[in-house]
């Protein structure tokens, strides 16, 4: 007999918030480098700066996980471009466990 796992119950012990923050730290190592950034990542840095500041986002509150979910393909692209295996592994884990 196979038991079906309820994904929402299993999220309870997963550190989606902590892993998302860790991934953003890994991303910043790339996008804070003037040699690696571009207009998209500069705008993305602006979005990161608005996390937890709904007054600056028309009352909309978002966090790192929201940005990961929204821009997951861009994140895969930059980590692949710079061969950041640790970031790719964490991104895949976040996608599997939290998105």
Biopython code that builds the backbone (N, CA, C, O; Angstrom):
import numpy as np
from Bio.PDB.StructureBuilder import StructureBuilder

atoms = [
    (1, "UNK", "N", (0.838, -1.171, 0.000)),
    (1, "UNK", "CA", (0.000, 0.000, 0.000)),
    (1, "UNK", "C", (0.890, 1.244, 0.000)),
    (1, "UNK", "O", (1.772, 1.371, 0.850)),
    (2, "UNK", "N", (0.670, 2.151, -0.933)),
    (2, "UNK", "CA", (1.438, 3.380, -1.048)),
    (2, "UNK", "C", (0.691, 4.504, -0.325)),
    (2, "UNK", "O", (-0.516, 4.680, -0.491)),
    (3, "UNK", "N", (1.437, 5.253, 0.477)),
    (3, "UNK", "CA", (0.847, 6.378, 1.183)),
    (3, "UNK", "C", (1.162, 7.647, 0.411)),
    (3, "UNK", "O", (2.302, 7.872, 0.003)),
    (4, "UNK", "N", (0.148, 8.469, 0.214)),
    (4, "UNK", "CA", (0.346, 9.741, -0.479)),
    (4, "UNK", "C", (0.772, 10.795, 0.543)),
    (4, "UNK", "O", (0.130, 10.955, 1.582)),
    (5, "UNK", "N", (1.843, 11.504, 0.247)),
    (5, "UNK", "CA", (2.343, 12.537, 1.142)),
    (5, "UNK", "C", (1.603, 13.841, 0.895)),
    (5, "UNK", "O", (1.466, 14.282, -0.246)),
    (6, "UNK", "N", (1.136, 14.443, 1.952)),
    (6, "UNK", "CA", (0.504, 15.756, 1.863)),
    (6, "UNK", "C", (1.615, 16.793, 1.874)),
    (6, "UNK", "O", (2.244, 17.019, 2.908)),
    (7, "UNK", "N", (1.864, 17.432, 0.722)),
    (7, "UNK", "CA", (2.964, 18.382, 0.598)),
    (7, "UNK", "C", (2.895, 19.509, 1.613)),
    (7, "UNK", "O", (3.929, 19.943, 2.120)),
    (8, "UNK", "N", (1.718, 19.984, 1.916)),
    (8, "UNK", "CA", (1.603, 21.119, 2.825)),
    (8, "UNK", "C", (1.975, 20.739, 4.251)),
    (8, "UNK", "O", (2.511, 21.567, 4.988)),
    (9, "UNK", "N", (1.706, 19.528, 4.644)),
    (9, "UNK", "CA", (2.119, 19.073, 5.963)),
    (9, "UNK", "C", (3.635, 18.923, 5.994)),
    (9, "UNK", "O", (4.274, 19.250, 6.994)),
    (10, "UNK", "N", (4.205, 18.432, 4.909)),
    (10, "UNK", "CA", (5.646, 18.210, 4.901)),
    (10, "UNK", "C", (6.423, 19.518, 4.859)),
    (10, "UNK", "O", (7.607, 19.525, 5.198)),
    (11, "UNK", "N", (5.803, 20.627, 4.454)),
    (11, "UNK", "CA", (6.494, 21.922, 4.467)),
    (11, "UNK", "C", (6.805, 22.377, 5.884)),
    (11, "UNK", "O", (7.683, 23.215, 6.091)),
    (12, "UNK", "N", (6.107, 21.842, 6.837)),
    (12, "UNK", "CA", (6.223, 22.297, 8.213)),
    (12, "UNK", "C", (7.665, 22.297, 8.717)),
    (12, "UNK", "O", (8.042, 23.212, 9.450)),
    (13, "UNK", "N", (8.461, 21.337, 8.366)),
    (13, "UNK", "CA", (9.831, 21.238, 8.877)),
    (13, "UNK", "C", (10.887, 21.641, 7.852)),
    (13, "UNK", "O", (12.063, 21.311, 8.003)),
    (14, "UNK", "N", (10.474, 22.342, 6.830)),
    (14, "UNK", "CA", (11.406, 22.801, 5.791)),
    (14, "UNK", "C", (11.655, 24.287, 5.987)),
    (14, "UNK", "O", (10.717, 25.066, 6.155)),
    (15, "UNK", "N", (12.912, 24.671, 5.966)),
    (15, "UNK", "CA", (13.277, 26.075, 6.191)),
    (15, "UNK", "C", (13.278, 26.837, 4.872)),
    (15, "UNK", "O", (14.333, 27.239, 4.381)),
    (16, "UNK", "N", (12.101, 27.034, 4.304)),
    (16, "UNK", "CA", (11.986, 27.748, 3.028)),
    (16, "UNK", "C", (12.502, 29.176, 3.164)),
    (16, "UNK", "O", (13.205, 29.669, 2.281)),
    (17, "UNK", "N", (12.162, 29.835, 4.251)),
    (17, "UNK", "CA", (12.597, 31.217, 4.452)),
    (17, "UNK", "C", (14.120, 31.305, 4.580)),
    (17, "UNK", "O", (14.757, 32.127, 3.921)),
    (18, "UNK", "N", (14.687, 30.468, 5.415)),
    (18, "UNK", "CA", (16.145, 30.483, 5.609)),
    (18, "UNK", "C", (16.896, 30.127, 4.342)),
    (18, "UNK", "O", (17.899, 30.761, 4.014)),
    (19, "UNK", "N", (16.417, 29.111, 3.621)),
    (19, "UNK", "CA", (17.079, 28.710, 2.381)),
    (19, "UNK", "C", (16.958, 29.801, 1.316)),
    (19, "UNK", "O", (17.883, 30.018, 0.534)),
    (20, "UNK", "N", (15.818, 30.479, 1.291)),
    (20, "UNK", "CA", (15.629, 31.565, 0.321)),
    (20, "UNK", "C", (16.593, 32.717, 0.602)),
    (20, "UNK", "O", (17.178, 33.280, -0.322)),
    (21, "UNK", "N", (16.754, 33.061, 1.869)),
    (21, "UNK", "CA", (17.693, 34.115, 2.243)),
    (21, "UNK", "C", (19.126, 33.718, 1.895)),
    (21, "UNK", "O", (19.908, 34.539, 1.414)),
    (22, "UNK", "N", (19.457, 32.462, 2.140)),
    (22, "UNK", "CA", (20.797, 31.961, 1.815)),
    (22, "UNK", "C", (21.043, 32.046, 0.308)),
    (22, "UNK", "O", (22.129, 32.434, -0.123)),
    (23, "UNK", "N", (20.040, 31.686, -0.489)),
    (23, "UNK", "CA", (20.192, 31.747, -1.943)),
    (23, "UNK", "C", (20.396, 33.188, -2.409)),
    (23, "UNK", "O", (21.193, 33.438, -3.313)),
    (24, "UNK", "N", (19.688, 34.127, -1.804)),
    (24, "UNK", "CA", (19.847, 35.536, -2.191)),
    (24, "UNK", "C", (21.256, 36.033, -1.843)),
    (24, "UNK", "O", (21.814, 36.860, -2.565)),
    (25, "UNK", "N", (21.824, 35.544, -0.762)),
    (25, "UNK", "CA", (23.209, 35.882, -0.422)),
    (25, "UNK", "C", (24.152, 35.334, -1.489)),
    (25, "UNK", "O", (25.105, 36.005, -1.887)),
    (26, "UNK", "N", (23.888, 34.123, -1.948)),
    (26, "UNK", "CA", (24.699, 33.516, -3.004)),
    (26, "UNK", "C", (24.552, 34.307, -4.301)),
    (26, "UNK", "O", (25.528, 34.513, -5.022)),
    (27, "UNK", "N", (23.334, 34.747, -4.596)),
    (27, "UNK", "CA", (23.088, 35.542, -5.802)),
    (27, "UNK", "C", (23.826, 36.867, -5.738)),
    (27, "UNK", "O", (24.419, 37.296, -6.727)),
    (28, "UNK", "N", (23.795, 37.519, -4.583)),
    (28, "UNK", "CA", (24.428, 38.833, -4.447)),
    (28, "UNK", "C", (25.921, 38.769, -4.762)),
    (28, "UNK", "O", (26.486, 39.758, -5.230)),
    (29, "UNK", "N", (26.569, 37.644, -4.521)),
    (29, "UNK", "CA", (27.993, 37.504, -4.860)),
    (29, "UNK", "C", (28.209, 37.704, -6.357)),
    (29, "UNK", "O", (29.282, 38.140, -6.775)),
    (30, "UNK", "N", (27.222, 37.396, -7.149)),
    (30, "UNK", "CA", (27.320, 37.571, -8.596)),
    (30, "UNK", "C", (26.839, 38.960, -9.015)),
    (30, "UNK", "O", (27.552, 39.682, -9.711)),
    (31, "UNK", "N", (25.644, 39.328, -8.596)),
    (31, "UNK", "CA", (25.052, 40.560, -9.120)),
    (31, "UNK", "C", (25.635, 41.822, -8.505)),
    (31, "UNK", "O", (25.427, 42.914, -9.032)),
    (32, "UNK", "N", (26.355, 41.693, -7.411)),
    (32, "UNK", "CA", (27.044, 42.856, -6.844)),
    (32, "UNK", "C", (28.397, 43.092, -7.514)),
    (32, "UNK", "O", (29.039, 44.115, -7.278)),
    (33, "UNK", "N", (28.822, 42.157, -8.338)),
    (33, "UNK", "CA", (30.067, 42.282, -9.092)),
    (33, "UNK", "C", (29.766, 43.075, -10.370)),
    (33, "UNK", "O", (28.995, 42.611, -11.210)),
    (34, "UNK", "N", (30.359, 44.255, -10.527)),
    (34, "UNK", "CA", (30.077, 45.070, -11.721)),
    (34, "UNK", "C", (30.336, 44.342, -13.040)),
    (34, "UNK", "O", (29.741, 44.691, -14.060)),
    (35, "UNK", "N", (31.198, 43.355, -13.034)),
    (35, "UNK", "CA", (31.496, 42.589, -14.245)),
    (35, "UNK", "C", (30.369, 41.616, -14.608)),
    (35, "UNK", "O", (30.273, 41.173, -15.753)),
    (36, "UNK", "N", (29.518, 41.287, -13.631)),
    (36, "UNK", "CA", (28.500, 40.262, -13.850)),
    (36, "UNK", "C", (27.071, 40.801, -13.897)),
    (36, "UNK", "O", (26.160, 40.092, -14.323)),
    (37, "UNK", "N", (26.869, 42.025, -13.472)),
    (37, "UNK", "CA", (25.511, 42.529, -13.384)),
    (37, "UNK", "C", (25.034, 43.079, -14.725)),
    (37, "UNK", "O", (25.818, 43.219, -15.664)),
    (38, "UNK", "N", (23.768, 43.383, -14.801)),
    (38, "UNK", "CA", (23.168, 43.996, -15.986)),
    (38, "UNK", "C", (21.925, 44.749, -15.520)),
    (38, "UNK", "O", (21.594, 44.681, -14.336)),
    (39, "UNK", "N", (21.228, 45.460, -16.398)),
    (39, "UNK", "CA", (20.047, 46.232, -15.955)),
    (39, "UNK", "C", (18.983, 45.393, -15.241)),
    (39, "UNK", "O", (18.350, 45.876, -14.303)),
    (40, "UNK", "N", (18.778, 44.141, -15.673)),
    (40, "UNK", "CA", (17.797, 43.303, -14.996)),
    (40, "UNK", "C", (18.191, 43.074, -13.543)),
    (40, "UNK", "O", (17.369, 43.239, -12.641)),
    (41, "UNK", "N", (19.442, 42.694, -13.312)),
    (41, "UNK", "CA", (19.876, 42.402, -11.947)),
    (41, "UNK", "C", (19.927, 43.664, -11.093)),
    (41, "UNK", "O", (19.723, 43.596, -9.881)),
    (42, "UNK", "N", (20.193, 44.800, -11.699)),
    (42, "UNK", "CA", (20.151, 46.055, -10.943)),
    (42, "UNK", "C", (18.725, 46.328, -10.469)),
    (42, "UNK", "O", (18.522, 46.764, -9.336)),
    (43, "UNK", "N", (17.742, 46.077, -11.324)),
    (43, "UNK", "CA", (16.341, 46.239, -10.930)),
    (43, "UNK", "C", (15.984, 45.213, -9.859)),
    (43, "UNK", "O", (15.258, 45.525, -8.915)),
    (44, "UNK", "N", (16.484, 44.007, -10.003)),
    (44, "UNK", "CA", (16.233, 42.948, -9.032)),
    (44, "UNK", "C", (16.774, 43.354, -7.656)),
    (44, "UNK", "O", (16.125, 43.109, -6.639)),
    (45, "UNK", "N", (17.949, 43.969, -7.623)),
    (45, "UNK", "CA", (18.505, 44.446, -6.353)),
    (45, "UNK", "C", (17.563, 45.455, -5.707)),
    (45, "UNK", "O", (17.418, 45.479, -4.484)),
    (46, "UNK", "N", (16.933, 46.273, -6.512)),
    (46, "UNK", "CA", (15.946, 47.214, -5.991)),
    (46, "UNK", "C", (14.764, 46.497, -5.362)),
    (46, "UNK", "O", (14.243, 46.935, -4.336)),
    (47, "UNK", "N", (14.337, 45.390, -5.976)),
    (47, "UNK", "CA", (13.240, 44.609, -5.403)),
    (47, "UNK", "C", (13.673, 43.980, -4.080)),
    (47, "UNK", "O", (12.900, 43.937, -3.123)),
    (48, "UNK", "N", (14.899, 43.499, -4.035)),
    (48, "UNK", "CA", (15.402, 42.926, -2.782)),
    (48, "UNK", "C", (15.404, 43.966, -1.671)),
    (48, "UNK", "O", (15.092, 43.658, -0.521)),
    (49, "UNK", "N", (15.751, 45.182, -2.015)),
    (49, "UNK", "CA", (15.806, 46.254, -1.020)),
    (49, "UNK", "C", (14.425, 46.602, -0.468)),
    (49, "UNK", "O", (14.321, 47.198, 0.604)),
    (50, "UNK", "N", (13.374, 46.238, -1.181)),
    (50, "UNK", "CA", (12.004, 46.559, -0.753)),
    (50, "UNK", "C", (11.344, 45.439, 0.049)),
    (50, "UNK", "O", (10.193, 45.575, 0.462)),
    (51, "UNK", "N", (12.049, 44.346, 0.270)),
    (51, "UNK", "CA", (11.484, 43.247, 1.053)),
    (51, "UNK", "C", (11.198, 43.754, 2.463)),
    (51, "UNK", "O", (12.044, 44.373, 3.109)),
    (52, "UNK", "N", (9.985, 43.475, 2.917)),
    (52, "UNK", "CA", (9.575, 43.894, 4.250)),
    (52, "UNK", "C", (9.217, 45.362, 4.358)),
    (52, "UNK", "O", (9.100, 45.893, 5.462)),
    (53, "UNK", "N", (9.042, 46.028, 3.220)),
    (53, "UNK", "CA", (8.702, 47.451, 3.209)),
    (53, "UNK", "C", (7.468, 47.682, 2.338)),
    (53, "UNK", "O", (7.575, 48.260, 1.257)),
    (54, "UNK", "N", (6.300, 47.235, 2.797)),
    (54, "UNK", "CA", (5.089, 47.364, 1.972)),
    (54, "UNK", "C", (4.749, 48.807, 1.611)),
    (54, "UNK", "O", (4.074, 49.045, 0.610)),
    (55, "UNK", "N", (5.199, 49.760, 2.397)),
    (55, "UNK", "CA", (4.925, 51.173, 2.076)),
    (55, "UNK", "C", (5.599, 51.575, 0.767)),
    (55, "UNK", "O", (5.157, 52.514, 0.104)),
    (56, "UNK", "N", (6.661, 50.871, 0.393)),
    (56, "UNK", "CA", (7.391, 51.186, -0.842)),
    (56, "UNK", "C", (6.898, 50.368, -2.038)),
    (56, "UNK", "O", (7.367, 50.555, -3.161)),
    (57, "UNK", "N", (5.956, 49.468, -1.791)),
    (57, "UNK", "CA", (5.463, 48.593, -2.861)),
    (57, "UNK", "C", (3.942, 48.642, -2.963)),
    (57, "UNK", "O", (3.297, 47.626, -3.224)),
    (58, "UNK", "N", (3.385, 49.806, -2.759)),
    (58, "UNK", "CA", (1.927, 50.011, -2.836)),
    (58, "UNK", "C", (1.161, 49.055, -1.928)),
    (58, "UNK", "O", (0.081, 48.582, -2.283)),
    (59, "UNK", "N", (1.723, 48.773, -0.758)),
    (59, "UNK", "CA", (1.065, 47.906, 0.208)),
    (59, "UNK", "C", (1.283, 46.428, -0.017)),
    (59, "UNK", "O", (0.848, 45.604, 0.788)),
    (60, "UNK", "N", (1.946, 46.086, -1.095)),
    (60, "UNK", "CA", (2.215, 44.687, -1.418)),
    (60, "UNK", "C", (3.456, 44.240, -0.670)),
    (60, "UNK", "O", (4.506, 44.876, -0.771)),
    (61, "UNK", "N", (3.347, 43.161, 0.076)),
    (61, "UNK", "CA", (4.509, 42.657, 0.798)),
    (61, "UNK", "C", (4.979, 41.367, 0.144)),
    (61, "UNK", "O", (4.190, 40.459, -0.118)),
    (62, "UNK", "N", (6.264, 41.307, -0.109)),
    (62, "UNK", "CA", (6.821, 40.085, -0.681)),
    (62, "UNK", "C", (8.123, 39.766, 0.017)),
    (62, "UNK", "O", (8.663, 40.580, 0.766)),
    (63, "UNK", "N", (8.626, 38.557, -0.241)),
    (63, "UNK", "CA", (9.858, 38.113, 0.402)),
    (63, "UNK", "C", (10.755, 37.431, -0.628)),
    (63, "UNK", "O", (10.447, 37.395, -1.819)),
    (64, "UNK", "N", (11.860, 36.895, -0.147)),
    (64, "UNK", "CA", (12.829, 36.251, -1.040)),
    (64, "UNK", "C", (12.212, 35.075, -1.788)),
    (64, "UNK", "O", (12.472, 34.889, -2.976)),
    (65, "UNK", "N", (11.400, 34.285, -1.102)),
    (65, "UNK", "CA", (10.792, 33.115, -1.746)),
    (65, "UNK", "C", (9.877, 33.535, -2.889)),
    (65, "UNK", "O", (9.840, 32.878, -3.929)),
    (66, "UNK", "N", (9.144, 34.615, -2.705)),
    (66, "UNK", "CA", (8.289, 35.128, -3.781)),
    (66, "UNK", "C", (9.152, 35.495, -4.992)),
    (66, "UNK", "O", (8.798, 35.165, -6.124)),
    (67, "UNK", "N", (10.269, 36.166, -4.765)),
    (67, "UNK", "CA", (11.148, 36.555, -5.876)),
    (67, "UNK", "C", (11.766, 35.336, -6.550)),
    (67, "UNK", "O", (11.913, 35.305, -7.771)),
    (68, "UNK", "N", (12.125, 34.337, -5.756)),
    (68, "UNK", "CA", (12.675, 33.106, -6.344)),
    (68, "UNK", "C", (11.632, 32.448, -7.232)),
    (68, "UNK", "O", (11.914, 32.070, -8.369)),
    (69, "UNK", "N", (10.435, 32.316, -6.704)),
    (69, "UNK", "CA", (9.366, 31.678, -7.474)),
    (69, "UNK", "C", (9.084, 32.457, -8.761)),
    (69, "UNK", "O", (8.898, 31.858, -9.820)),
    (70, "UNK", "N", (9.053, 33.779, -8.673)),
    (70, "UNK", "CA", (8.727, 34.618, -9.812)),
    (70, "UNK", "C", (9.827, 34.633, -10.866)),
    (70, "UNK", "O", (9.540, 34.672, -12.062)),
    (71, "UNK", "N", (11.075, 34.602, -10.433)),
    (71, "UNK", "CA", (12.211, 34.742, -11.350)),
    (71, "UNK", "C", (13.092, 33.498, -11.385)),
    (71, "UNK", "O", (14.300, 33.599, -11.599)),
    (72, "UNK", "N", (12.500, 32.339, -11.178)),
    (72, "UNK", "CA", (13.280, 31.107, -11.063)),
    (72, "UNK", "C", (14.119, 30.820, -12.312)),
    (72, "UNK", "O", (15.254, 30.358, -12.197)),
    (73, "UNK", "N", (13.580, 31.086, -13.491)),
    (73, "UNK", "CA", (14.346, 30.818, -14.713)),
    (73, "UNK", "C", (15.554, 31.747, -14.828)),
    (73, "UNK", "O", (16.623, 31.322, -15.265)),
    (74, "UNK", "N", (15.389, 33.003, -14.441)),
    (74, "UNK", "CA", (16.517, 33.937, -14.457)),
    (74, "UNK", "C", (17.593, 33.493, -13.470)),
    (74, "UNK", "O", (18.786, 33.621, -13.745)),
    (75, "UNK", "N", (17.172, 32.977, -12.334)),
    (75, "UNK", "CA", (18.122, 32.512, -11.329)),
    (75, "UNK", "C", (18.888, 31.297, -11.836)),
    (75, "UNK", "O", (20.110, 31.227, -11.698)),
    (76, "UNK", "N", (18.174, 30.341, -12.421)),
    (76, "UNK", "CA", (18.873, 29.191, -12.998)),
    (76, "UNK", "C", (19.891, 29.661, -14.035)),
    (76, "UNK", "O", (21.014, 29.160, -14.082)),
    (77, "UNK", "N", (19.499, 30.610, -14.851)),
    (77, "UNK", "CA", (20.367, 31.098, -15.927)),
    (77, "UNK", "C", (21.668, 31.703, -15.386)),
    (77, "UNK", "O", (22.748, 31.376, -15.879)),
    (78, "UNK", "N", (21.578, 32.569, -14.394)),
    (78, "UNK", "CA", (22.795, 33.212, -13.893)),
    (78, "UNK", "C", (23.685, 32.204, -13.164)),
    (78, "UNK", "O", (24.907, 32.251, -13.305)),
    (79, "UNK", "N", (23.103, 31.309, -12.401)),
    (79, "UNK", "CA", (23.922, 30.326, -11.688)),
    (79, "UNK", "C", (24.568, 29.348, -12.662)),
    (79, "UNK", "O", (25.692, 28.901, -12.435)),
    (80, "UNK", "N", (23.869, 29.012, -13.742)),
    (80, "UNK", "CA", (24.472, 28.158, -14.763)),
    (80, "UNK", "C", (25.580, 28.898, -15.488)),
    (80, "UNK", "O", (26.646, 28.335, -15.738)),
    (81, "UNK", "N", (25.334, 30.163, -15.829)),
    (81, "UNK", "CA", (26.334, 30.959, -16.545)),
    (81, "UNK", "C", (27.640, 31.037, -15.772)),
    (81, "UNK", "O", (28.714, 30.956, -16.368)),
    (82, "UNK", "N", (27.568, 31.192, -14.460)),
    (82, "UNK", "CA", (28.778, 31.322, -13.645)),
    (82, "UNK", "C", (29.151, 30.024, -12.944)),
    (82, "UNK", "O", (29.973, 30.014, -12.028)),
    (83, "UNK", "N", (28.534, 28.924, -13.386)),
    (83, "UNK", "CA", (28.848, 27.574, -12.909)),
    (83, "UNK", "C", (28.875, 27.491, -11.390)),
    (83, "UNK", "O", (29.792, 26.918, -10.801)),
    (84, "UNK", "N", (27.865, 28.068, -10.772)),
    (84, "UNK", "CA", (27.743, 28.069, -9.318)),
    (84, "UNK", "C", (26.925, 26.852, -8.910)),
    (84, "UNK", "O", (25.707, 26.930, -8.746)),
    (85, "UNK", "N", (27.604, 25.742, -8.751)),
    (85, "UNK", "CA", (26.934, 24.468, -8.468)),
    (85, "UNK", "C", (26.225, 24.480, -7.121)),
    (85, "UNK", "O", (25.140, 23.913, -6.992)),
    (86, "UNK", "N", (26.818, 25.114, -6.121)),
    (86, "UNK", "CA", (26.182, 25.157, -4.805)),
    (86, "UNK", "C", (24.851, 25.914, -4.885)),
    (86, "UNK", "O", (23.852, 25.485, -4.308)),
    (87, "UNK", "N", (24.847, 27.030, -5.596)),
    (87, "UNK", "CA", (23.613, 27.812, -5.748)),
    (87, "UNK", "C", (22.588, 27.041, -6.575)),
    (87, "UNK", "O", (21.400, 27.062, -6.254)),
    (88, "UNK", "N", (23.025, 26.369, -7.622)),
    (88, "UNK", "CA", (22.097, 25.578, -8.439)),
    (88, "UNK", "C", (21.458, 24.463, -7.614)),
    (88, "UNK", "O", (20.263, 24.195, -7.743)),
    (89, "UNK", "N", (22.248, 23.823, -6.776)),
    (89, "UNK", "CA", (21.730, 22.752, -5.932)),
    (89, "UNK", "C", (20.703, 23.296, -4.957)),
    (89, "UNK", "O", (19.638, 22.706, -4.778)),
    (90, "UNK", "N", (21.020, 24.428, -4.321)),
    (90, "UNK", "CA", (20.074, 25.020, -3.377)),
    (90, "UNK", "C", (18.815, 25.504, -4.092)),
    (90, "UNK", "O", (17.710, 25.341, -3.576)),
    (91, "UNK", "N", (18.972, 26.091, -5.263)),
    (91, "UNK", "CA", (17.806, 26.552, -6.023)),
    (91, "UNK", "C", (16.894, 25.386, -6.377)),
    (91, "UNK", "O", (15.674, 25.492, -6.251)),
    (92, "UNK", "N", (17.470, 24.283, -6.815)),
    (92, "UNK", "CA", (16.663, 23.099, -7.146)),
    (92, "UNK", "C", (15.949, 22.570, -5.901)),
    (92, "UNK", "O", (14.799, 22.137, -5.974)),
    (93, "UNK", "N", (16.635, 22.607, -4.765)),
    (93, "UNK", "CA", (16.020, 22.163, -3.509)),
    (93, "UNK", "C", (14.845, 23.064, -3.147)),
    (93, "UNK", "O", (13.778, 22.578, -2.773)),
    (94, "UNK", "N", (15.041, 24.378, -3.256)),
    (94, "UNK", "CA", (13.967, 25.319, -2.944)),
    (94, "UNK", "C", (12.778, 25.101, -3.905)),
    (94, "UNK", "O", (11.621, 25.102, -3.486)),
    (95, "UNK", "N", (13.083, 24.918, -5.169)),
    (95, "UNK", "CA", (12.005, 24.691, -6.136)),
    (95, "UNK", "C", (11.221, 23.428, -5.782)),
    (95, "UNK", "O", (9.991, 23.426, -5.824)),
    (96, "UNK", "N", (11.917, 22.381, -5.443)),
    (96, "UNK", "CA", (11.287, 21.096, -5.114)),
    (96, "UNK", "C", (10.506, 21.174, -3.806)),
    (96, "UNK", "O", (9.395, 20.650, -3.712)),
    (97, "UNK", "N", (11.078, 21.821, -2.803)),
    (97, "UNK", "CA", (10.479, 21.780, -1.471)),
    (97, "UNK", "C", (9.514, 22.939, -1.179)),
    (97, "UNK", "O", (8.605, 22.798, -0.361)),
    (98, "UNK", "N", (9.712, 24.075, -1.846)),
    (98, "UNK", "CA", (8.994, 25.271, -1.398)),
    (98, "UNK", "C", (8.136, 25.959, -2.468)),
    (98, "UNK", "O", (7.237, 26.727, -2.125)),
    (99, "UNK", "N", (8.389, 25.705, -3.722)),
    (99, "UNK", "CA", (7.633, 26.416, -4.766)),
    (99, "UNK", "C", (6.482, 25.574, -5.285)),
    (99, "UNK", "O", (5.742, 26.015, -6.165)),
]
sb = StructureBuilder()
sb.init_structure("model")
sb.init_model(0)
sb.init_chain("A")
sb.init_seg("    ")
for serial, (resi, resn, name, xyz) in enumerate(atoms, 1):
    if name == "N":
        sb.init_residue(resn, " ", resi, " ")
    sb.init_atom(name, np.array(xyz, "f"), 0.0, 1.0, " ", f" {name:<3s}", serial, name[0])
structure = sb.get_structure()
